Amino acid sequence: MIERFTALLICACLLGACTSVKEEKETTNVTVSEIKRSILTDDEVKEIAERSYQLLQLANKFAEQNQRLNTKPFLQELEPYFTKDFINNLEISLFTVPIGGDFPADFNYKQHFVIKQQTSDKVTVETAQASYLNTALFITVEAKKEDGNWKIDNYHYERPAAFTDKDKQQTFITKEKAENIVKEYLHGDDKEIESITSGKGNTYYINAFVKVNARQKIGTSIKMDRTSGEIQSLMQVNS
């Protein structure tokens, strides 16, 4: 009788162990399956990164409507594409003049495309983009899921070392070249350079106008580095 009870006990233990292994295996399989579903394809990553294009498009719409202090419509239109933290940290003064500048646009994936990080709720991608100075830029775009949707959380630029060294060796650019750079930087069909004056150090001060419609021009005051042509600051003036 004792031997029979012992045999039954051993069988029960073995059955329980098998069941436990089976349950653990099924749990592991579910986890692997979930991980596979969370991996984005290259095309999906590109589509997420390109949501950053909306910043330039909506910013120029905001400037052309000349809303100035009424920023609420602009910020609301950004919400489907950008995280709350990104929107809260925007420097609104940069968007009062229609500009092309160095904002995310026309990524060149053939030149450079690297997915630097990818999890189920975050992705970081580095790609290439041309700048208004006709030099290459590497842009890093960070996105994360917010309220179940992929949104842009940050982006930043870096110039390749070859271009950085070249910029440092440049002599002062001419006023004619400065004018062409400003026209490339501003966004609009009709741009007018009113004046370019040399300031202290390596500085140009430039006044310009952008025609946004038949009745309206937006005036802007620009500070430029004379050695590289880089726009250092920009502000809207009465127009």
Disulfide bonds with the S-S distance in Angstrom:
none
